[in-house]
Amino acid sequence: TPIGTREKMASKIVKSGGARPDRFEEEVAKALQELEAVNAEIKASLRELFIMGAREIEVGGKKAIVIYIPVRLQRQFQKIQPRLIRELEKKFSGRTVVFMAWRRILPKPKRNQRTKQKQLRPRSRTLTAVHEAMLDDLVFPAEVVGKRIRFKLDGTRLLKVHLDQSQQTNIDHKIEIFAGIYNKLTGKHVTFEFCSTD
């Protein structure tokens, strides 16, 4: 890779703690950099944005790409996200692409902890809150309008998620893959249904 291109690619991925991106992450960063160079519609918006990581997940024989982005840049990403996903899915030969904000889960403080924590753990850093936020990220631009937990006879839980019907035509063909990604990332089983919000 020529030095100039490598520098541009490096500006598209900034990993936590200064870690080096792996080969697959470099591939995703390069795809973003190429889109920024050739796609006039998203060029200006994409210039200010970077990712924090990427990974490939296999779901039921199909491959999906999860791209992690900084929480503070999520709104800007979402403005161009449907277009960006379309372009990246073309580049990565039809693999499903999803964007997720990079969130840290803080462990529950132990009761017998000698050293008092300086501040309380924010709710947004709890396991439950992070998993809920991941669900919202996964189905964007659809909105989660309701959730129900079904307890099966074998003791397992199934989360039934109701999505706003307005985006059904855009993501209906992806909901099985979304369920698989969510299961791989959280260990939780989920099904999606569309319902009218009238």
Secondary structure, DSSP 8 states (H G I E B T S, - for coil): --HHHHHHHHTTB--GGG----HHHHHHHHHHHHHHHH-HHHHHHHHT--BSEEEEEEETTEEEEEEEE-GGGHHHHHHHHHHHHHHHHHHTTT-EEEEEE---------TT-SS--SS---GGGSHHHHHHHHHHHHHTTS-EEEEEEEE-TTS-EEEEEEEEGGGHHHHGGGHHHHHHHHHHHHS-EEEEEEE---
